[in-house]
Amino acid sequence: MSAIELVCNRTTKESAVHERNVVLNNAFQNGLTILPAGESVIRFCPPLTLEKEDIDIGLDILEVAISSF
């Protein structure tokens, strides 16, 4: 399991709650299920049998979801 935290400002570490929710929804609409955690964290729980191609597809979807806001 791994996670990333989204913040509005790197100095103040203000949580990016709205942005995290937008990323979750956009990723889900494009076929990637990721989990919320805390206020602004995205958690990844991939299966142990994950193939490299699946990782690449998931990262592409996540990149598009993050760039959407």
ABEGO torsion letter per residue (X at the ends): XBBBBBBABAAAGBBBAAAAAAAAAAAAAAGBBBBBBEAABBBBBBBAABBAAAAAAAAAAAAAAAAAX
